[in-house]
Amino acid sequence: MKNRSFAGKAGLLLTCGLLTAVVVSAASFPAVALGGLVAKAGAEGFAAMPSTIEQQSAPQVTRVFASDGKTQIAVLYDEFRSDAPLSQISQNMQNAIVAAEDHKFYEHNGVDVKGIARAFVNNSQGGSQQGASTLTMQYVRMAQAYGAKTPQEAIDATKDSPERKIAEIKYALQIEKDLDKKEILRRYLNLAPYGNGAYGVYAGSQVYFNKSPKNLTIAEAALLAGMVKAPSAFDPTTKTGYPQALDRRNYIIDNMVALKQITKAEGDAAKKTKLKRTANRPGNGCTSVSVNSWGFFCDYFYRWWMEQKAFGANAYERERQLKTGGYTIVTSLDIKAQTAARKEITRKIDDDNKNAALIAGIEPGTGHVKSLAANRKFKLDDGTNPKSSNPQARRAGARATYPNTTNPIITGGGDINGYQAGSVFKMFTMVAALENGFELDHQITSGSTYKSSYPIAAGAPAACPGTTFYCPSNASPNEKGTFNMWTGFGKSVNTYFVPLQEQVGAEKVVDVAKRFGMQFRSQSERDLVDTPEAAHDFGAFTLGVTTSTPLDIANAYATLAGDGMYCTPTPIRQITAADGSKVKAGQPSCRRVTDADVARKALDAARCPVGDRAQLGNCAGATEPDAYRTIGHPVFGKTGTTDADKTASLVVGTRSMVVAGYLVNPDWANHTDRMSHNIINPVVYRTLADYMEGAERQEFKKPGE
């Protein structure tokens, strides 16, 4: 150390004397506090300081759980920290930190007078630097740093200067008046850093020992207590830090023996404990979920949170709340439903297939999203993904979304607008017809093709030859005759539903779809549906040519099972703030969008496509009869296929859950593959069958009940 001038040494000694006098004055004459002596010393700013520090809550980990409230899905944080009450911190840890940092903690009033004097004399004479800060003063320093509103305030809170030391003394004395020793110790242990991303004793216990702080042994507690002084220097996971961490641990154990916190025999045994060289850095966010297939649901939850104004005015504030607020979030993710979905997907299609099986499950009457699964790994592409199957994107260097992706391919969002789903949209036409006085037995006789009055561009593939009118056809030329809603829906007859839409008004069908939750995420689609005039001429709407997601369709059909009550999809069952209060955000939000009897009638016809029996009429065929045979409960639903089989879809539901699945190419809408119902259909109905296994049979209600 460089020599100091005589004047410099004198100044430091004077400061030492003043600090000692300050403490003695405060201890002897509490009412006078510190004012007189400090003013005489010329520290005018000292008297102007507030008597207490502004104590901010340190960032806390947010934990996300499945619907059982026990299975942890993910943790999200800026700092890995979770405050623990003193009752959940072992006595070993409480003793070790006192032995490491402040032997007289339970005796002083927040300041060690002799220690301060000794440190200033030693430091002024060029000796090794000594701090003399008590646990209370160290807590003040950490609390000021966390309460800093600007970078400069954070620097001022931790810089080594007489001014900062004086401020620490004043605040420490006041804190000792306001709080008992146990509370000061609790706050200190929860605020201190322990290295390797661990903040607070709970995090330290998890990172180094994978256990609760209440179970820390003497050796473990001594190691953690030793790290607080310099987490990097005493890091046992590094080559240089390991021997220093071992020496400091043993030094603290000796101190614990000297302070009679433990016996010599206990100390000797603790020092023989082998020191671990590893740390378990906790995962953070949705790419670090406990089970990878939960990642899509976790991401859905995250995106939901980021849209909630209750958590902040903008995206920055909402994310900060999520990652620092210490929330306990019980989500709607049903482990049984999610496990079933992923299992059934894996049985039918590999993760490295360019085509994606997308599954969404939702609960009628609440909007609780119970499952989201795909034949994809939820992770960032690490170079494993091949080039995109979309020629244009491939030429631009884009990679495919398989086998790894974090895109919201199941729920939509960002640049994911959804996929054409086909005839599942016919349900909206049926509801619109029922709302406007038509009955389920309403008959229409048509051929295998139908010349509509809807305008279409001349020469378009769907135009009637030589005309500008939309001319849809059925899947089979033999599919013609007289149909009603049971038979037309059961066999998915295009030439029944397009004329039915004409009779009702396409704009009314579009309106039903909106009420039932269809999003129309692209501007081009909104241009077609946002005005009744434009929607009136949308002849192909009933055949599902607009985009949607499995979650959209699952929830639309859940509206039927919910007796016409549309519930906004939500990933939330309960949010609890760090202080134990309940947050209302995410609770079921339902509104009536159609009459209960209309919903029950439409659902009755929707039993036909999936092999169940209607209660109000007769089915004459099914497009997926294995659904009912496999599930064994009353079911309803619908298959969907788009032109050239670019999408295959199925939705099946009970009163407990509705599951929708799409087989699509997420990277290229105009792909050349033909999507097979033999893949997606079994995935959907087996997922529901697995979920319903052991459940009580529940019949659907009839109109008027």
ZIZI-V632886 format. One record per residue. PHI is phi in whole degrees, -180 to 180 (NA if undefined). PSI is psi in whole degrees, -180 to 180 (NA if undefined). OMEGA is omega in whole degrees, 0 to 359 (* if undefined). Layout:
PHI|PSI|OMEGA  PHI|PSI|OMEGA
This chain:
NA|143|181  -70|149|176  -67|144|179  -103|152|177  -71|160|179  -60|-40|181  -65|-38|180  -65|-43|179  -65|-39|180  -64|-39|180  -64|-42|179  -65|-41|179  -64|-38|178  -64|-43|178  -61|-41|178  -59|-46|180  -63|-41|180  -64|-43|180  -62|-43|179  -62|-44|179  -62|-39|178  -58|-48|184  -67|-45|179  -61|-43|179  -60|-46|182  -65|-37|181  -73|-37|185  -86|-34|184  -130|75|185  -56|-35|184  -67|-36|180  -74|-27|183  58|-130|189  -112|-3|193  -54|-57|190  -61|-52|185  -64|-40|181  -68|-39|179  -63|-40|179  -64|-30|180  -78|-6|178  90|5|180  -88|74|184  -64|-32|181  -68|-23|182  -63|-47|182  -65|-26|182  -81|-12|181  -67|143|174  -62|155|185  -78|-18|179  -132|154|177  -85|155|174  -84|109|187  -94|112|179  -94|147|175  -69|133|178  -72|154|179  -56|139|182  -122|149|177  -70|137|170  -97|130|180  -109|136|182  -116|125|184  -118|159|172  -73|179|187  -65|-18|178  -77|-8|179  74|3|184  -120|-37|184  -81|113|182  -79|127|179  -88|-50|186  -160|164|169  -123|146|179  -132|134|185  -164|158|165  -92|-43|173  -123|133|178  -76|99|184  -153|140|175  -148|112|184  -60|139|178  -119|139|174  -68|157|183  -61|-30|179  -65|-19|179  -104|14|176  -118|123|186  -60|151|176  -62|-30|176  -58|-43|181  -70|-41|178  -61|-43|179  -68|-42|186  -64|-40|182  -69|-34|175  -67|-43|179  -65|-30|182  -82|-38|194  -121|-25|190  -163|87|184  -62|-28|184  -102|23|184  -53|-42|184  -84|1|183  -109|-37|186  -84|174|180  -102|24|179  116|-17|184  -137|135|176  -95|97|186  -60|-49|182  -65|-37|180  -64|-40|179  -64|-46|180  -62|-45|181  -62|-42|182  -66|-43|182  -68|-39|178  -65|-46|181  -62|-47|183  -66|-37|183  -70|-23|182  -98|10|174  87|12|178  -75|-180|176  -63|141|187  -66|130|178  -120|144|184  -97|-47|180  64|16|178  -82|131|175  -76|170|175  -58|-38|181  -65|-43|179  -67|-38|176  -64|-39|177  -61|-42|178  -56|-45|182  -61|-47|180  -65|-41|181  -65|-39|178  -65|-39|179  -63|-42|180  -72|-25|180  -88|-2|182  -64|137|179  -98|-14|179  -136|159|177  -58|-36|180  -66|-39|178  -63|-38|178  -66|-40|178  -65|-46|181  -62|-31|183  -72|-19|186  -123|-7|183  -71|150|183  -87|98|181  -150|154|177  -59|-36|180  -63|-43|179  -66|-38|180  -65|-41|179  -62|-44|180  -62|-41|179  -61|-41|180  -61|-48|182  -62|-46|182  -68|-38|180  -63|-42|178  -61|-40|181  -70|-40|180  -62|-38|179  -65|-25|175  -77|-34|186  -85|-32|187  -125|151|174  -84|170|185  -61|-39|182  -62|-41|181  -69|-39|177  -63|-43|179  -64|-42|179  -60|-47|181  -64|-41|180  -61|-51|184  -63|-32|180  -83|-14|182  -101|-26|188  -67|148|177  -89|146|181  -125|9|176  81|168|180  53|39|176  79|9|182  -101|126|177  -125|124|183  88|155|189  -68|-32|178  -61|-48|181  -64|-41|179  -60|-42|179  -63|-39|180  -71|-45|186  -67|-42|185  -95|-27|186  -131|-4|178  53|46|180  -148|169|177  -75|148|179  -63|-19|179  -71|-16|183  -107|13|181  -68|134|176  -81|176|178  -60|-48|182  -64|-42|181  -67|-43|180  -64|-41|180  -64|-38|178  -62|-50|181  -62|-43|180  -62|-36|180  -71|-25|184  -77|-23|185  -59|-37|183  -62|-40|181  -159|86|186  -56|-35|181  -75|-43|182  -66|-35|183  -105|32|180  -81|112|183  -70|-10|182  -87|-6|180  -107|157|183  -63|-44|181  -81|-28|183  -79|-25|185  -60|-53|181  -64|-35|179  -69|-39|178  -64|-39|179  -65|-46|180  -62|-43|182  -70|-38|177  -58|-48|182  -67|-35|176  -61|-43|180  -70|-38|177  -61|-42|176  -61|-40|177  -63|-39|179  -63|-37|176  -67|-46|181  -62|-34|179  -84|3|179  62|29|174  -78|-32|177  -138|165|177  -83|164|178  -62|-38|180  -63|-40|178  -65|-39|179  -66|-44|179  -62|-41|179  -66|-39|181  -65|-38|182  -71|-19|177  -83|-11|180  -66|129|180  -67|136|181  -87|126|178  -70|147|180  -106|6|185  -118|160|175  -136|145|180  -103|87|179  -65|127|184  -73|145|173  -68|159|184  -141|119|174  93|-174|190  -77|-17|175  -84|-2|179  -120|30|180  -63|159|183  -63|-38|176  -127|127|190  -56|-37|183  -67|-12|176  -80|-8|186  -61|-38|181  -65|-38|177  -68|-44|179  -57|-43|179  -66|-38|176  -62|-44|177  -60|-47|182  -60|-45|180  -67|-36|176  -61|-48|181  -57|-43|185  -68|-11|177  -99|-4|186  -90|115|180  -66|-19|179  -62|-21|183  -105|12|177  145|159|184  -78|-18|182  -147|176|185  -63|-38|181  -61|-48|182  -65|-39|182  -68|-42|179  -67|-38|178  -64|-42|177  -60|-44|183  -63|-42|189  -94|-4|179  -129|-9|191  -82|-11|178  67|35|181  -76|150|168  -111|116|188  -117|117|173  -97|116|184  -92|-180|179  -92|0|182  -61|120|179  -96|114|186  -61|-39|180  -64|-47|180  -65|-42|181  -66|-43|179  -63|-41|179  -63|-45|182  -61|-48|181  -66|-39|179  -62|-46|183  -70|-34|175  -62|-47|183  -62|-31|179  -66|-26|189  -111|-22|186  -156|140|183  -82|159|179  -68|-25|182  -94|17|174  -82|135|181  -66|-23|177  -89|145|188  -117|131|170  -94|116|185  -113|126|185  -125|135|174  -134|135|177  -123|138|184  -142|152|183  -96|122|177  -63|144|176  87|-11|179  -132|-30|187  81|6|179  -66|120|177  -79|119|188  -101|-25|180  -159|146|174  -145|118|185  -146|155|179  -154|162|174  -84|62|179  -145|150|169  -86|132|177  -84|94|178  -164|159|176  -69|146|179  -66|124|179  -102|21|183  98|-3|180  -76|-35|184  -64|139|176  -75|179|175  -69|154|184  -60|146|176  -77|-13|176  -78|115|185  -55|-42|181  -65|-45|179  -67|-37|180  -63|-41|179  -64|-28|179  -85|1|177  91|8|182  -73|148|177  -101|160|180  -75|169|178  -97|27|176  -139|147|0  -82|-4|185  -115|135|175  -161|152|170  -119|13|177  -73|148|179  -79|62|188  -70|-19|181  -92|-35|189  -110|-13|182  81|164|182  128|162|185  63|-125|178  -100|15|177  -96|104|180  -87|-22|182  120|-162|188  -144|150|172  -64|134|185  -113|-11|177  80|-142|195  -70|-5|174  -60|-21|179  -73|-15|180  -61|-23|178  -59|-37|181  -65|-36|178  -66|-42|179  -63|-43|178  -63|-45|179  -60|-41|179  -64|-45|180  -65|-36|178  -67|-26|186  -106|28|170  94|-6|175  -77|153|178  -114|167|182  -60|-27|181  -89|13|179  -63|123|186  -103|144|173  -138|130|177  -104|127|183  -151|163|178  -90|-165|180  -76|-16|171  -129|161|183  -141|128|176  -90|111|182  -93|176|175  -96|4|182  -76|134|180  -74|149|177  -154|156|182  -65|138|178  -60|135|179  85|-3|177  -66|148|182  -56|-32|183  -93|6|179  -81|145|172  -64|138|184  -51|127|176  76|11|181  -129|178|173  -116|34|179  -114|143|179  -68|131|187  -133|82|181  -74|159|178  -134|165|178  -88|168|180  -63|-31|180  -127|139|177  -62|-23|180  -81|-6|183  -87|91|180  -156|163|181  135|-155|181  -106|129|183  -131|157|168  -119|-170|185  -69|-35|177  -63|-51|185  -77|-37|179  -67|-40|179  -75|-40|181  -62|-39|180  -97|-2|179  56|58|185  -87|111|180  -61|-40|185  -79|2|167  -94|-42|189  -82|-30|176  -67|-47|176  -66|-32|176  -63|-41|177  -63|-39|177  -60|-44|183  -67|-34|181  -83|-40|187  111|115|183  -59|-32|180  -64|-31|178  -74|-34|176  -66|-45|177  -60|-40|180  -62|-41|176  -61|-46|180  -59|-41|178  -63|-46|180  -62|-31|181  -89|8|169  102|7|177  -66|136|191  -93|-33|183  49|68|191  -77|-24|181  -91|150|181  -65|-36|181  -63|-37|178  -72|-39|178  -62|-34|177  -63|-29|181  -83|-25|189  -117|-9|188  -79|-15|176  -124|141|179  -57|-34|182  -64|-45|180  -71|-42|181  -64|-30|184  -59|-31|183  -99|11|184  -86|78|188  -65|-35|185  -86|1|186  -57|-44|183  -63|-18|181  -93|9|172  73|47|181  -93|-7|174  -89|164|185  -86|151|177  -157|177|177  -122|163|175  -56|-36|179  -67|-39|177  -57|-50|185  -71|-40|177  -58|-42|182  -75|-33|176  -62|-45|179  -72|-30|175  -64|-25|177  -65|-34|174  -66|-47|180  -66|-22|177  -91|21|177  59|37|175  86|9|177  -97|116|176  -85|128|178  -116|126|178  -59|129|179  -57|137|180  -142|141|176  -92|9|192  -113|135|165  -105|-45|179  -158|137|174  -117|125|178  -116|126|179  -75|170|183  -61|-29|180  -86|5|178  92|-6|180  -76|152|180  -92|137|179  -101|131|186  -77|-19|184  -56|139|175  90|-4|178  -69|155|183  -50|131|179  -127|102|187  -120|149|177  -145|149|179  -76|127|180  -117|-11|172  -158|161|181  -64|144|182  -58|-41|181  -68|-34|175  -62|-46|180  -62|-41|182  -69|-36|177  -67|-46|180  -63|-40|179  -65|-36|180  -61|-44|177  -68|-30|182  -75|-3|174  -77|-23|185  -67|-46|185  -62|-24|187  -108|19|170  88|3|177  -87|173|179  -102|136|175  -74|150|178  -91|-24|187  -105|-10|182  -159|-155|184  -127|135|174  -90|149|181  -125|28|181  149|164|181  -145|145|177  -87|-18|175  -145|74|183  -68|-21|181  -70|-16|180  -61|-55|181  -65|-41|182  -62|-34|182  -82|-42|185  -75|-42|177  74|14|175  -125|160|172  -55|128|184  -136|162|174  -145|164|179  162|-162|184  -168|143|170  -91|162|177  -147|138|178  -140|139|179  -102|173|180  -54|136|179  60|21|177  56|37|179  -72|-21|174  -138|141|169  -123|133|183  -140|157|174  -151|138|172  -126|132|180  -138|139|181  -145|157|168  -121|-173|177  -73|-13|183  -95|-37|182  -157|146|174  -117|131|181  -119|130|175  -122|142|178  -137|141|175  -121|144|167  -111|114|189  -143|171|167  -109|104|185  -65|-19|185  -93|-19|187  -152|105|183  -66|-34|183  -97|37|180  -65|172|184  -108|0|178  -73|155|173  -106|114|184  -74|136|188  -102|130|172  -68|-20|178  -68|-15|176  -95|-57|190  -75|-37|184  -61|-50|178  -62|-34|178  -59|-45|184  -69|-54|187  -74|-28|176  -73|-34|175  -59|-46|180  -68|-37|179  -63|-43|178  -61|-41|181  -68|-38|184  -83|-6|182  -58|126|180  85|-4|181  -81|155|177  -72|140|180  -71|129|180  -126|120|180  -82|151|176  -77|150|181  -79|149|175  -93|158|175  -54|138|177  88|-11|180  -78|NA|*
